[in-house]
Every structure is written in structure tokens, then in C-alpha cells.
Amino acid sequence: MTCQDEAGFVQSSPFGQGPVNLSFEEDKGRSRVCTLGRFRYRHHYVDREFPGQYCGQSAAADVDGDGRPELIFGIRYGDLFWYDWEPPGQWRRYLLGRDSPSDVGAAALDVDGDGWVDVVTGGAWYRNSRDPRRQPFERFVFDPELKAVHDVVVGDVDGDGRPEVLTMADAGNLRWYKIPADPTRPWIRHDIGPAVHAGASVGDLDGDGDLDVVRSDVWFENVAGDGSRWVLHPFGVHFGGASGWEENATLTWVADVNGDGHLDVVVAEAEIVGAQLYRLENLDGRGGAWRLHELPPGDPGRRGPYHSLYVGDLDGDGDVDIFSCEAEDFPGDLPPRWFIWENLDGRGGKWREHVILDQGLGGHGAVAGDFDGDGDLDFCAKLWTARPDNANGGRMHVDFLKNLGGAGRHRPTERQP
């Protein structure tokens, strides 16, 4: 790995009411551009004074209709914000909505069918004002009893060609909601099964043409294909880094890792020090037999929690790679870092770990997208809560890792958490 120092950029505008201009200017600080084969990224701060301690919700979507995704981050049970990138190197922060009922988790989709992206978090959705720079979104509660939500996932689980919303809550269960013709009315709830802390994703694990649901250590078969009946299937594996509730507090992503045409599951331990990554290989293509593979770390020492996960082709070679970053709130043996695991043989049998950011900055709920409109995949993340010795002076921060290499076109796999 070779790293070059280049002029750093820091945001300088104070925070006030309304939209906040986060213009960057050259400073005595330095940011590093790390060159790792085809992986080249450059760090910028989006926000060095995020206005809240527990930032739980995260999503990426084109909320203003300009053809590029924007960042959506929110405070636990508090305000939601969105950030717009404007060249050259300028971010603006806007209020999206008030009073989120969610702990963690958000999803962006067109709830009301008007062509504008809305946001779901917890038991509420926020309708796009169609002028989001001037007018925050309107809030509608679709289930007032839905509490402590950690996961919000979107997928067509009933096969009607329209998306449904899946939620998993610490104070509830794993369920899906049918969006009615008038989405301002209560939504129809359908139960799937018991919950764990984090870990839901969707994909056709048994190859029968409908969407099944993954919940960390088990998957639920969509038996009739319309979401009316679910059968729980254990993966029959044990994740090695924890015991108790933390063992199954993982993030998951459904993707064909080894290129055999069967959907596998990537798992990231999200709530422990000493976190590990795994892939669950779908041996028979029907979800009936699984093999657990550990992705060994590239250096010794305990890692912080991997509370971020993205799986996709990050180097443009046609196979899927893995991205994650360490969270700040449970520090490992080293300051938190951001990683890409390169799928060297295209079959998930040989990996190379790349550290793409090592500046004392962690991340939680990272999102991927072409945020600057140059055709490649960038990463952005916020924090759950700040580490006192982080590189931002112990303050909350939102970070942008700009892709400089041109590899990694935005080809999403089955699901982005």
C-alpha cells in the first residue's frame, strides 16, 4: 500500500437554522489518498459538528430529483437530515423531518407513487415535499405501536410488483407491511417471525422466484410466494466472536459471492469488539445446506464492530467484493478503519484486505452511491456516537470517501441495508 499526502479540506461554516452550507477550504490539516491497486479513495468531512449524539438512521436516495443520490441521516428518536453535494466539494445540510420514532434503520422509496422519494423510519413515513430544500417532509404514522426498530428493509415479498416495507424491532418482531392505496391510513401488518438485534435482508435463497428473508442466524422461507406463510430454517452455524444476544447482532447481505448462480449470505458482526466477517455459502441453491467461511483479518488484533456492510463489484472485474468500516463506540486494538475485501478468485475462496481509510475515524450505517455524479461508487458514513480520541476532536462527524479510481460502478446486489 502506498499513501500520498494531499491538501486536506475542512468544513468551516457554523451551524444555524435552515440549510447549512458546509463549503470546504484548504487547511493546515492533511487528508490521505490511499492507492491500493484499483482502489483509490480520498476522505472529506461532510459535517464535523453533527447535531446529535446517537445517529441511528441512514439511507441514500435521490430526494431532490437531480439524478444523484443524497445522504439521509437521522438522530435516534429525533430529527432527520439530508445532505446535498454540490461541486466543487460543497455539502449542504437540510432538515428532512422531525420526531423519528425509530432507534436505528431507515429506507427510501416512493411510498405514495407520486414519483418522489419518501423515507420510512420506525412506524412512520415522511412524504417528500417536492421542494425539499425549502420545505421539510410531512410525517405520517402508519403503526403507532411499532417501537425500537433497528432494521427497515424494502422488497416485493407478496409478488404484486410493488415494494413492501419490512421492519425488525428489539421491542417487537420481524414483520412486513402492505402499503395501502392511501398510505396516510394505517398500514396492514403481517408477521414473519421473532426478532434479533439487527440482521435482516431479503433475497431468493431457495431459487423459487420469490423473496425470502434473512435474520442473522436463520432464514424465513416465503412458502406461498405472497408473504402469507413463513417457515424458519436455521443456517446451522455458530458465529465465533460472541455469545448471548451479541452473537446474532449481525448485519447481513444477500449476494452470489462465488458466482455459481446461487445466492449466498455475507454476515458482519455488528455489536462486539473482536468482530469478524463471514460468508454463508448456499451449497445446494435451495437453502437446504450451508457452509460457513470466515474472512480472516489482514493483521492481528481485535477489530471494532462492523456496523456497516455493502456487497458489490467494487473494482470492476465482474465479481462481488465487500466493504465495511469499524464503529467508534466499541474501539478495537487500533483506531477505527475502513476496509474493502477484494474477491481475488471470483469464487469467494481467496480475499485480499485493503485499508482504504486509516485516519482515526469510524463509521456506523455507511451507505454507498455515486454522490458526486462521476460514475463510480463512493461511501459515506456517520457515527452512532463519537469516540473521545477520534480525529475530529471527539466530536460527531459525517464522512465522505470519494472514489478516485473510477472502478466500482454502482451495481447494487440484492439488498443494501
N, C-alpha and C positions, 0 to 999 in steps of 0.2 A: 504494500500500500504506500502510495506517495501522496503527501498533502502539501498544498501550496497555500500560503497566506495571501489573502486579497483584502482590499479595503472593505471594512465592515459597514453595516448600515444599522442605525438605531432609530426607533421612533422618538420624536421629540415633542409632539403636540400634547398638551394637557387634556384631561378628560373633563367633559362638561355635559350639558344636556343636549339631546338630539344627536344627529350623526356626528361621529368623531373622525377627524382627519388624522390618519396615522402615517403621515409622509415620512420617508426615510431620508437621512442625510449622512454624509461621511462623518466618521467619528474616529477618535483615537483607538477605540476598540477594534478587534480583529475578528473576522469570521473565516473559517477554513473551507476551502473547496477540496474535497477528497476525491481523487481519481482512482477508481478501482475497476480497471478494465473498461467495460462499457457503462459502469455505474459512476456518474458524476453528479453531485448534488451540492447546493450552496444554501446555507442557512440564513434566514432573515426572521426577525421578530415581526409578527403580525400585531401583537399587543403585549406590552411589558407591564401593564397595570390592569389586568382583567378584573372587573369589578365584582368579585365574589370569591369565596374560599372553596366551595365544593362545586366544581363544574362537572356535571354529570352527563348532560345530553350532548350528542354530536351527530351531525349529518352533513352531507354535501349535496347541493342541488341548485338548479338554475331558478332562483326565486324571483329575479327581476326581468327575465325574458331576454337577456342579452346573448344567449348561446353559450355561456360559460357557467360552470358550477360556482356557487358561492359557499362560504363556510357558515354553518349553523351550530352555535354552541350555547348551552344554557346552564343556569345555576340550579342546583338541586332545590326543588320546590320554590323557584324564584323566576327571575326574568330570563327570557330567551333573546339572543342577539344573532344578527347575521353580519358577515364581513364581505365587503366587495373589494376586489383587487382592480386597481386602475393603474395602467402604466404611466410613467416608469416607477415601479417599486412603491406604490402607494396603496394603503388599505384604509377603508372607511368602515366604521362600525355603526350599525343601526339597531334600534330596538325592534325586535320581531313581535314579542308579545309578553304579557305579564302572567304571573301566578301559575307556573307549570306545576301540575300535580305529580310529576314523575321524579323519582330518585335518579335513575340513570336511563338512558335509552331514548332515541328519537328516530323517526323515519319521515322521509319526504316523499309525497305522492300527490297526485291530483285527486283529492277526496271528492269534490263536488262536480267534477267533469267540465269545468269551465276553461280548461287549457292552461291554468296557472298552478304552480306547485304549492301545495299546502304542507303543513307539518303536523305530525301526530306525536304526542309525548304523554305517557301515562294514560289516563282516561279522558283526555281532551284532545281536540284538534284545533288548529289555528288556520283560518281561511285567509288566503292571500288577498291583500287589499287591492292588488293590481297596480298599486303605486307604492311599493314597499319602502322607498326612500323617504316618503313623506308621511305615510300612514301605516302604523303597525297593523298586524293581523288581528282579526276578530276571533275570540276564543269561544269554543263550544264544548260542553262536557257531554261525552257520549256514554260514560259509565261512571257515576259519582262514587261507586263503591270500589273502584279499581285503585289499589294503593300500592306503594313501594315497588313500582315497576322498575325492572332492570333491563329487560330486552324488549325492543319493538322491531318486528320484522314484517316485511311485506311479501306476499306471494299469493298466487291464484290457487288456493287449496281446494276449492269446490269445482274447478274446471269450467267456470262460466265465462272465461276470457277477461274477467275484471279482477283487480287485486283485492285481497283481503288483508286485514291487519292482525298479526299475531303478537301477543304480549306474554311475558313471563315475569311474575312478581314474587318477591320474597313473602309478601303478605297475601298470597293467593295461589294461583296455579298457572299452568301453561294453557292458553286458550286462543281462539281466533274469533274475530268479529266480522260479520257481514255488514257492509256499508249500505244503508237503505237508500232508496231513491231520494229522500230528503235527509241528507246527512246531519242536519241540525237536530233531528229527532234522536232518541236513544238507539244505539246500535244493538244488533242481535248477537248474543254471546253463545259460543259453542266451546265446550271444554275438551281439551286434549288429554291432559294428564297432570301429575304432580310436578312441582317446580323445583329447581335448584337455583343457586345464586349465579346467574349468567349462563350463557352457553347455547342459546337457541339459534338455529339456522335451518334452511329448507333446501330440498333437492330430491330428485327422483332416485332414491337409493336402491330400489328393487327393480328398476327398469320397466315398470308397467305403464309409464306415461303420465302419472300424476305426481304431485308434490308430497313428499314425506317430511317429517320434522325431526331434527336432531336436537337432543337436550343433553349435552355434555357426554355422559356415560351410556346413554341409551338412544334409540331412535324409535319414532312412532310411525307405524305403517298406516297410510291412508287407504284403508281396506276397500271402501266402495268408490274411491276416487272423488267423492264430493264433500269430504270433511265431516261426514256424519258419524263415522265409526273409526276408532283408532286402536291399534294393538301395539303394546310396548314390547320392544326387542332389546335386551341388553347387548352391548358390544362384547361383553365377556372379557374386559380388560381392566387393569388397575393402573392408574396413573401414579407414578412413583414418588412425587415430590411432597405429598402431604397426606394427612389423614383427617377424618372428620368432615365437616361441611366444606372445608377448603379444597379437598381432593377433587370435587366436582364443580368448583367455582372456576370454570374454564370458558374461554371463547372458542367457538367452532366455525369452520368454513367448509362448505361442500364444494369439491372440485375433483376433476380427474387428474390426479397428481402424476400417475405413471403412464398415462397415455394409452391405456388398454380399453378405453371406451366405457369404463365403469366409474361411477362417482365415488370418490373416497372422502375422508373427513380429516381436516387439519385441526389440531387441538392446541391451544396455548393456555398454560396455567396462569391465572389472572390475579390471584389474591395471596401469593406466598413469596417469601424470599427463597431463592433456590429454584426459580421457575424453569420449566422445560417446555419444549415444543415436541409434538408428536404428529405422526400421520397414521390414520387408521386405513389400512388397505382393504378394499372391498373385494374379497377373493373370488366370489362366485358371481358378482354382478347383480345379485338379488338380495344382498344384505343379510345373507344367512351365515356367512363365515368372514371373520375379520382377523387381521394380523396387525399388531401394534409395533410401530417403528419409532424409535426415539431419534430426534435430531440432536446429535451431540454438540455442545457449545465449542466455539473455536479457541477458547482459552480457559484456564482453570478459574475457580472462584464461583461464588453464588451470584446468580442473576436476580435482579428485582422482578416484580411481577410483570408479565406480558399482558397488560390490559389494552392491547391494540392488536389487530390482525387484519391483514389483507393478503389475498392469494390471487395471483395473476401473472401474466407474462411481463416481467419487468426488464428483460434485456433483449426482447425482440427475436428470440430464437425459436418461438413456437411452443415452448412448454411452460409450465407454471412454476413460479418462484414464490417466495414467502417474505412478507415484510412484517416486522413488529418493532416495538420500542419498549424500553423499561419505564415503568412508572416511578415517580419520585417519592410517593408516600411510604413505600416499604423499600428502603435503599438496600442494594446488594453490597458486595465487597468492593466494587468500584463505582464511581459516579455513573448515573444512568446514561445509556447509549441507545442509538437507533441502528437497526440491522436489516440487511437483506440476506436471505439464504438462497443462493443460486443453485438451481436444479441442473447439475452438470451433465448427467447422462440422459436426461429427459424421462427417466423412469422412476425418479424419486429414490434411487439407490445410492447416489453419491451427491453430496452437497458441499458447497463452499460458503462459509460465513463471511460477510462483509460488514464492517462497521462503517456506516455512512454518515453518522454524526456522533462526535465524542467531544462535547463542549459543556458537560455538566448540566445538561437539560434533559429532563424526561418527558414522557408523553402518556396520555390516557385517552382512549377513544379516538385514535387517529383516523383520519379519513383520506381517501385518495381521489384525485381528479386532476383535470387539466385546468388548473386555476388561472394560469396566465395566458392561456389560449395559444400556446406554441406547438400543440400537437402531441406532447408527451405527458407522462403521468407524474404529478407532484404529490407530496404528502404534507398534511397539516395535522397538528395535534394541539390539544390544550392539556391542562392538568386536572386531576381530581382535587389535590391540594398541594401546596408548594413545600419543597424541602428547604430547610433554613439555609443550607450552604449551597444552593443552586447558583448557577452563573448569572442569574438575574437578581442577585442580591436578596434571595429568599422570597421574592415576590412571585405572584401568579403571572403566567405568561402563556401566550398562544404563539405557535411557531409554524413557519413555512419552510419546507425543504424543497427548493426549486431544482427540478431535473435539468441539468446542463448537457447531458449526453445525447439526448434525442431518442434513446432506447426506452422501451416501456410505453407503448401506445396504450390508450385506455380501452382494454378489452376485458370488461368485468366477467368474472366467473359466475357461479350460481347465486352467490349471495354476498353482499357486503354488510357486515354488522354495523 
